[in-house]
Amino acid sequence: MEAATRIPGMSGNGAIGADLFSDSLIRSYVDENPRFVERPWLAELIEGRLADPSCRFLLLTGEPGSGKTGLAAWLARRSEQWPRYFIRRDSQVPLNSGDARSLLFAVGHQLATLHPRLFHPEKLEVIVRQRVGEVAAGGRTIGLRVGDLAVSPFYETAVHVEQEAGLVAGELAGIEVGRLVAEERFLELANLQYLALLDPAEVWLAEEPEARIVILVDALDEFRYQHVDESALDWLAACPQLPANVRFLLTSRPDERLLEVFRRRQGEWLCEVAIDADPHEVGADLGRYARRFAREPTCAQALADDDIPSEHFVAGAVAHADGNFQYLAALFRGIEQAVSAVEQAGAGEESERRETLRRLLRLEDVPAGLGELYAFFLALVRDAVAGQYVDVPGAVLGESERLPAWEGLYQRVLGVLAVAREPLTAAQVARFGKIEAEERWLQAALARLGQFLDREDGRYSLYHASFPEYLTAAQTHESHPDSYLDPAEWHRTIAAQALKHCSDDWLACTDGYAVVHSPAHLLAALREPGGRRWQAQLKGALTRLVTDLEFLEAKATWLIRVHLPPASAATASRSERLLPSAGLGVDSVLADLRAAAEAISDERVDQTLRVLDREGAACAFGAPREILAGSRSRSTTARRRPERRSSSMRPGTDSNGSDCPTSSCAGAQPSSHLRWSARSMREQGR
């Protein structure tokens, strides 16, 4: 008998369901931005440091707006063989979520796609040959017994067992596996780091000693806003010594507290470069950026109309920017908004709007410093709507009341978008912000705030991370209280509106944002200093939410629907099915429960977490002890035998032999798994 079992993982050259190489982000920064400025002097500096054998980690630091992500995107574009990982606060893509596993999965999948030979099954085969004369009745012979088998998601694990038997009256098993870890999310980090990076790197080092693997990781400072177990930064600080051919190129703000542990633990292999290390080169880069804007038809015509020399404008803008690209980006967006306002001016408005544009082009009263520039532009908007009011429904049916436009509309738009975790439609902005003004008022506000917004596919977001940070910063509360927005208040407001809209029937809720992000907003409100006044209310709402099994099922199901539409499920490749598997939805639910358990002390939360965590692991680990495939007899007296399974482990059971939904064990339907867990909790007397 020969049992040749191939345990499926992720083929290195298979299609990947997500934007594995961050192509859309790179395009937005480099290819689709006509003002983008290449920075060859920095690339040369970085390449020199990466060539140093003692520099396994190169940390590139810069203040907000200094061009770190733009540089990282350009480096990724010019070095297509570099695995890359862009950390985003609002990421809902499984491979960019910020935890250590997502980093390693992203790197492993990219390496397997770029260099499949490093993951070739022939390099990772197990072959067992066994000759047995007779297996008597009641006897048992096993070709290969494995206590724990962790299947790599980056290649196929080939296990070949050849058995020859004369007479089989008892039980002849090819392979016995006590625990099969076949789903990505249950791989232990200690194993995953070798499967994804360290072992393939060693294979490459042996084949090509001069070759180098450079892994680009952008925005480590985003971990200030993320609360994840075992973050990518935690792993970078504690990982085993990297093979000699591996380099990590990291970008971050110079956050001493955040980077302290990493710097201390990896100091021997760490070198650092400040992105503004050469003020002369930085100034030249800013000058090229400003000249490209000044040559654009809109700006060129405005400068000509006011007799402002182009170079005079460029020199003044660069001086105000003081090395900060984002300052120029914000200034130029403000100028574009002012030009548009002049073009759309009504009777009696044109003169005032032209004066505003003239003062911007001449940089009159325009402050230096990014934060001060934000305050300046917000004040312009606030002053422009100072005499306006919006009509909202009154307390009495059929009546309305008037509110100042800034407080009743503009602040609400900014407040919602300042803490939103992904772009929102205008209807969502209105719903979550409790904006009851007419649609025309909302659209006018979105248009007037256009310089601060990005719009794509009918959804709005604040255009750069530095702007919502400014709006919600304690320093803004002190220096510009009129611009300040309390993040706790807006997290609470969004959560309250989401619960009001969906809590009657989560499974029927059509607002995916409310389903996916309500726990995160409640947790954020709890963590913010301003949330202390609502502690009891927030804790109660969070407890009810994360112990509501209909909500948990709705969230898990929604995430699967978003990342793998049902229409594509039947034709998706193995890679596309596994990458956004049901584990994504269940993992997100478990992450909510773990975060809630840390934030509040409640037995209901703890019990829900214990049951879901245990049943999820049990179903993922539940596998037949014997894996028999392709069996055929090699003996004239032995016959082809049907596949046999151990009596203590059968399909559709957990590791203790208890029934659970087969689809749940297979990682196909999170809803069936959650219903199974609900039944388990009821049986425990909940």
Secondary structure, 3 states (H helix, E strand, C coil): CEEEEEECCCCCCCCCCCCCCCHHHHHHHHHCCCCCCCCHHHHHHHHHHHCCCCCCEEEEECCCCCCHHHHHHHHHHHCCCCCEEECCCCCCCHHHCCEHHHHHHHHHHHHHHHCHHHHCHHHCEEEEEEEEEEECCCCEEEEEEEEEEECCCCCCEEEEEEEEEEEECCEEEEEEEEEEECCHHHCCHHHHHHHHHHHHHHHHHHHCCCCCEEEEEECHHHHHCCCCCCEHHHHHHHCCCCCCCEEEEEEECCCHHHHHHHHHHCHHHEEEEECCCCHHHHHHHHHHHHHHHHHCHHHHHHHHHCCCCHHHHHHHHHHHHCCCHHHHHHHHHHHHHHHHHHHCCCCCCHHHHHHHHHHHHCCCCCCCCHHHHHHHHHHHHHHHCCCCEEEEECCCCCCEEEEEHHHHHHHHHHHHHHHCCCCEEHHHHHHHCCCCCCHHHHHHHHHHCHHHEEEECCEEEECCCHHHHHHHCHHHHHHCCCCCCCHHHHHHHHHHHHHHHHCCCHHHCCCHHHHHHHHHHHHHHHHCHHHHHHHHHHHHHHHHHHCCHHHHHHHHHHHHHHHCCHHHHCCCCHHHHHCCCHHHHHHHHHHHHHHHHHHCCCHHHHHHHHHHHHHHHHHHHCCCCECCCCCCCCCCCCCCCCCCCCCCCCCCECCCCCECCHHHHCCCCHHHHHHHHHHHHHHCCC
